[in-house]
Amino acid sequence: MKTRKIAAAVLCALSVVTVFCFRLMSAPLTGTVTAAELGSALGALSLLPTVLAVALAFLLGDVVVSLLIGLSVGELMLLLMAGGKPAAQFLQIVPSIIDELVGVSADADNAKVLILCALVGGLVGVLMKTGGFEAAAKRITKKVKTPRSANLLGQLFCVLFFFDDYANALITGPVLRPIADKVGLSRERLAYIVDSTAAPVAGIAVVSSWVAVELAVITSGLETAGIADSAFQVFLRSIPYCFYCIFALVFMFITSITGREFGPMLKAERRSRAAQSSACPESSAPEAADTGSKRESVSIWVAFGSIALLVLYLVASLLTNRGDTITLLLRSAFLSSVAALAAAVVTKVLPAGDGLKAWLDGVTNIVPTIIVLLLAWSLAAIVEKLGTVYFVVELIASKAAWQLVPAIIFICCCAVSFAAGSYGCMFMVMPMAIPIACAVMENTPGIGSHFLPVCVACVLSGGIFGDHCSPMTDCTILAALGSGCEVMDHAVTQMPYAFTVALVSIFCIISATLGFSAVYTIALGILVLSAIILLFGKQP
């Protein structure tokens, strides 16, 4: 650990020196400078805050410190490029960071997400206190007795929340956690199931909270390219080419069926199996008396009734178009919290005072997650201001062969989403990706009409990759939170799987670009993924 700290300190020092050297060797930008101009001026240096934050996260294992340092270096770059004395600008870093945090907190959508996290945290605190999930797990594990069964049950349960990734991450984890613990399924594996189902399913579902955003960014790209086409039709044509989303679900299913794992996930599963086998089943409490059994039944009804109320209210509101998804989730979580507290008190599962304390404890437990989300959003805002995405896309537009353009767009989105998240990536890249695709089609006779949907799919699915790998994106953070897993543990164990799926997706993207059918390409991808897990995977 000491060596890692030294390496992290050296990396930070080199980053600051590099920024100052660049400032001394280049002229400050004057007047109003756009993000595209700044990205062009900085070049590869615009990648520094993101790369530094990610590297430090893996060296130190502390997401908060890593985000703060990456954010500080990004603010330093913005201040130095604006001109003025370097020493004076250095002193402005802390005020600038505070302003950035205030800015992302003041954003209406971000504020809703933070309040949603607090409400769901309180709800989960109450439901955990009732013991309903644990009682249900005790009954379910009479039939679900193996990790394989728990894997499949978890995937089935997560797919039911296809309409929203936040709902999936925040609700399914706490529900499935007791079941996973009973059969020796690791928290890391549970977080992987939740995370790899949430965004991939919502990203390609025709009815979900993602559709409005996806249609908005596709419309923006079509307008920029001057194309009068239906955004919804383009989206539908792109779904078969969203290889990363499809293969993320397939790969998770393959590992569940075969029971094979590799990399850090294999170690986590072996550790969990060892802990589960060392527990002595005979030492558990005897069967509860009739009154205890009745209490368990009431607790289960309180817990799952509250979740059912949340889901039903949300789905009904979505079907009647009563507002945006985050607002509806807020209302659902609040209503479900009140219902859970009232039901627990009325049925005498919990006294009113204990219920309120459990709710407050649940909110308190969510505070670290809120801090990480604020820092992650702030870093994403800095990355956008630095024009990182414009620099990367400029390289694609100027130097890539047309056969590789979709694959490079996908790789670009994987990199951008690592820092900016899926939505941030889509908003930044799609308005440029569609004009690039149209320009390539215009300049290269013979390219089929599938080329544009493939490029659109690369943005939509590439943006999800960062949500899975980066310890700095909201879906990764929330999936880890709901599953009771440390963010870095979740990111480290999931990353080899996400990279495997991404590499196979790149191969399939190139195949589809060259004109092979989506069905053939998906079948080939499934065979490759199956071969990988059979060759490299081992039983825990």
LINKASUL-V964504 format. One record per pair of residues at least 6 apart in sequence whose C-alpha atoms are under 6 Angstrom apart, sorted by the first residue. I is the first residue (numbers start at 0). J is the second residue. Records with the same first field share a line. If there is no record, write none. Layout:
# LINKASUL-V964504
I=J, J
This chain:
# LINKASUL-V964504
3=58
27=80, 81, 82
28=81
34=384, 385, 386
35=386, 389
37=385, 386
38=385, 386, 387, 389, 390
39=390
45=385, 387
48=69, 72, 73
49=418
51=69
52=65, 66, 69
55=65
56=62, 65
63=371
70=378
78=88
99=377
104=110
115=329
117=362
120=361, 362, 365
121=358, 361, 362
122=336
124=357, 358, 361
125=357, 358
126=302
129=298
131=298, 299, 302
132=174
133=177
134=295
136=177, 178
144=182
145=182
146=182, 184
147=255
150=255
160=167
161=200, 201
162=201, 207, 208
163=201, 207, 208
164=197, 198
167=197
168=193, 477, 478
169=481
172=481, 482
173=481, 482
183=271, 272, 275
185=268, 271
186=484
187=489
190=478, 479, 482
194=478
199=244
201=207
202=209
208=324
214=230
216=426
217=230
218=230
219=430
220=429, 430, 433
224=434
236=452
237=452, 453, 456
240=453, 456
241=456, 460
242=504
243=460, 504
244=460
259=536, 537, 538
260=536, 537
261=536
263=492
264=492
265=539
268=539
269=539
305=335, 339
309=331, 335
313=331
343=349
344=350, 351
375=471
379=418, 419
405=454
406=505, 508
409=457, 458, 461
412=458, 461, 462
413=461, 462, 464, 465
415=424
416=424, 462, 465
417=465, 469
420=466, 472
421=462, 463
424=462
436=451
466=472, 474, 475
467=475
468=490, 494
470=490
476=486
479=486
507=520
